[in-house]
Amino acid sequence: MKKLLACVTSFIVLSVSSVIPADISYAAQKPVVVVIDPGHGGEGGTHPGAQYNGLVEKELTLKVANSLKAELEKFDNITVKLTRTSDVDVSLEDRAVFAKSSNADFMYSIHFNASNEHEFYGSEVWTSAFGNYYKKGCEFGQLVSSEWSNLGIYQKGTKTRIGSSGKDYYGVIRQSVARGIPCVILEHAYLDNSVDAARVKDDSFINSLARADATAIAKYFKLKSRDGSLDYSTFNYPTVKKPSKKVSQDESGPDVCSSKVLATDTATGNILVEMTTSDKQSPVIYFSYSYDGGRTFCPLQMWDRSKDTQSFNVKVPSGTVDPVIVCRSYNNYEKGSQSAAVQVTGTFNY
Ligand SMILES: [Zn+2]
């Protein structure tokens, strides 16, 4: 009898031990904590961010953040918090303090872009220049860039910027990293360039951007949606090597920028130009051309990053005499280089 009892006991113990640990490990799985930071904010125009084409950055960032929170909460095992939920001024340091007090695994700072030149367009990601913060930012950057690209937005890539102190230039990144929290700035699109702004005006596009951000975050943290329709638990993404020293920004334009004229047709106004450009440090992403010796240039075109040389047609207006071709290229730090001028002889009448 005693022996039998012992047998039963051990059976029970065995069967319990084979079931419970799985439940315990599931219950004990630490939920991912994500802090979303809607950039800018503050009544009375304190920090509106970029304002162009009737679009105000601080309003758009809050729209994306709210929509992103709702999208992320469709997934299991995630807690989502916002650094602001209304039009209030929050310092960059307080945003990082909030992320720290929330025990955040990652902070995503939501922004829209503008440039002094008003000619750039596309999305970009800023990450810390240091160690694992750089690695994590770049790994996430690849994921979100791929989602944004699916929406048809031109992709500028993931970049770093060091300030004069030798630390990360952007305050929200610097303050987060100082508290041990990876942080990226997500510059979704340019408000001051019609290529992007026309789309940003549409609320459904804002929701698409938020869904793209949510998908990238869910892939990064290998989340499953509550309704079972999305499962990224086995999703793998390319890893980025942790850099041994800080990764500085590119301060110079493409190393090579040259052009030549392959053919001219004065009867149609067409000049076939071949351009060669490359940059060892950063990808070349835009180009433009001039037919008046560099006084005026066409809007920035997308450069095919898989090539160093490509050719394109330049159409000069009827009546042009002896046009002079000059080409420019820009890397993803918006640093430009200009080709030598190429004189074309002829009167273009058509
Ligand atoms: Zn901003």
Residues whose N, C-alpha, C, O or C-beta is under 5 A from the ligand:
A	BS01	ZN	G39 G49 H111 F112
